[in-house]
């Protein structure tokens, strides 16, 4: 039962990250002028990060009983998302506000790479848990 719940929570995490990263953010920047899209995304990102922290932590706890590797990966996603929300995101905002385009570009690239790593790690866990659920 815990593996099935961990699988569902991980699927929610994976789908939410894909939808936000490749759906919502892209849509906002295509549908709205940059001066409107930027502030909207800035307001949405803290909520996205809270979603990732909460769901990855929950999925990790649910996976802990049957799959310590998956639980550890999900815990690492939660922890690095706390860092992204509390450290990286404010640094990106300071660079934007200060007009430091070079620093913004470097930090934004780092945030994209972190998010892609989170999506990849979550996909790996999702496949691993699905395989375990199929065996049972």
C-alpha positions as CSV (number, residue, x, y, z in Angstrom):
1,X,0.0,0.0,0.0
2,X,2.8,2.4,0.9
3,X,4.5,1.8,-2.5
4,X,1.3,2.6,-4.3
5,X,0.8,5.8,-2.3
6,X,4.5,6.8,-2.9
7,X,4.0,6.1,-6.6
8,X,0.9,8.4,-6.7
9,X,2.6,11.2,-4.8
10,X,5.7,10.9,-7.0
11,X,3.5,11.0,-10.1
12,X,1.8,14.1,-8.8
13,X,5.2,15.7,-8.2
14,X,6.5,14.7,-11.7
15,X,3.4,16.0,-13.4
16,X,3.3,19.2,-11.4
17,X,6.9,20.0,-12.2
18,X,6.4,19.3,-15.9
19,X,3.2,21.3,-16.1
20,X,4.7,24.3,-14.3
21,X,8.0,24.3,-16.0
22,X,7.0,23.6,-19.6
23,X,3.3,24.6,-19.5
24,X,2.5,27.4,-17.2
25,X,5.8,29.4,-17.3
26,X,6.0,29.1,-21.1
27,X,2.4,30.1,-21.5
28,X,2.7,33.2,-19.3
29,X,5.7,34.5,-21.2
30,X,4.0,33.8,-24.5
31,X,0.6,35.2,-23.5
32,X,1.6,38.3,-21.6
33,X,4.0,41.2,-22.2
34,X,7.4,40.8,-20.5
35,X,6.6,43.6,-18.0
36,X,3.6,41.7,-16.8
37,X,4.9,38.1,-17.2
38,X,8.0,38.7,-15.1
39,X,6.3,39.9,-12.0
40,X,3.6,37.2,-12.3
41,X,6.2,34.4,-12.5
42,X,8.1,35.9,-9.6
43,X,4.9,35.7,-7.5
44,X,4.2,32.1,-8.6
45,X,7.6,30.6,-8.1
46,X,7.5,30.5,-4.3
47,X,4.2,28.6,-4.5
48,X,5.8,26.2,-7.0
49,X,8.7,25.6,-4.7
50,X,6.4,25.0,-1.7
51,X,4.5,22.4,-3.8
52,X,7.8,20.6,-4.7
53,X,9.0,20.7,-1.1
54,X,5.8,19.4,0.3
55,X,5.1,16.7,-2.3
56,X,8.6,15.4,-2.5
57,X,8.9,15.2,1.3
58,X,5.6,13.3,1.4
59,X,6.5,11.0,-1.4
60,X,9.9,10.3,0.3
61,X,8.2,9.5,3.6
62,X,5.8,7.1,1.8
63,X,8.7,5.4,-0.1
64,X,10.9,5.1,3.0
65,X,9.5,1.8,4.1
66,X,10.1,-0.1,0.9
67,X,12.7,1.8,-1.1
68,X,15.3,3.8,0.7
69,X,17.0,4.9,-2.5
70,X,13.8,6.5,-3.8
71,X,13.2,8.0,-0.4
72,X,16.7,9.5,-0.3
73,X,16.3,11.0,-3.8
74,X,13.0,12.5,-2.9
75,X,14.4,13.9,0.3
76,X,17.3,15.4,-1.7
77,X,14.8,17.0,-4.0
78,X,13.0,18.5,-1.1
79,X,16.2,19.8,0.5
80,X,17.6,21.3,-2.6
81,X,14.3,22.9,-3.4
82,X,14.4,24.6,0.1
83,X,17.8,26.0,-1.0
84,X,16.4,27.1,-4.3
85,X,13.5,28.8,-2.7
86,X,15.3,30.5,0.1
87,X,18.7,31.2,-1.5
88,X,18.7,30.9,-5.2
89,X,15.4,32.6,-6.0
90,X,16.1,35.7,-3.8
91,X,19.6,36.0,-5.5
92,X,17.9,35.8,-8.9
93,X,15.4,38.5,-7.9
94,X,18.2,40.7,-6.6
95,X,20.1,40.4,-9.8
96,X,16.9,41.3,-11.8
97,X,16.2,44.3,-9.5
98,X,19.8,45.5,-9.7
99,X,19.9,45.2,-13.5
100,X,22.8,42.7,-13.4
101,X,21.9,40.7,-16.5
102,X,25.0,38.6,-16.5
103,X,24.4,37.4,-12.9
104,X,20.7,36.9,-13.6
105,X,21.6,34.7,-16.6
106,X,24.0,32.6,-14.7
107,X,21.7,32.2,-11.7
108,X,18.7,31.5,-13.9
109,X,20.6,28.9,-15.8
110,X,21.5,27.3,-12.5
111,X,17.8,27.3,-11.5
112,X,16.8,25.7,-14.8
113,X,19.5,23.0,-14.4
114,X,18.4,22.3,-10.8
115,X,14.7,22.0,-11.9
116,X,15.7,19.7,-14.8
117,X,17.7,17.5,-12.3
118,X,14.7,17.4,-10.0
119,X,12.4,16.4,-12.9
120,X,15.0,13.7,-14.0
121,X,15.4,12.4,-10.4
122,X,11.6,12.3,-10.0
123,X,11.2,10.5,-13.3
124,X,13.8,7.9,-12.2
125,X,11.9,7.4,-8.9
126,X,8.6,7.2,-10.7
127,X,9.8,4.4,-12.9
128,X,11.5,2.6,-10.0
129,X,8.3,2.7,-7.9
130,X,6.1,1.7,-10.8
131,X,8.3,-1.3,-11.4
132,X,8.0,-2.2,-7.7
133,X,4.3,-1.8,-7.8
134,X,4.0,-4.0,-10.9
135,X,6.0,-6.8,-9.2
136,X,3.6,-6.9,-6.2
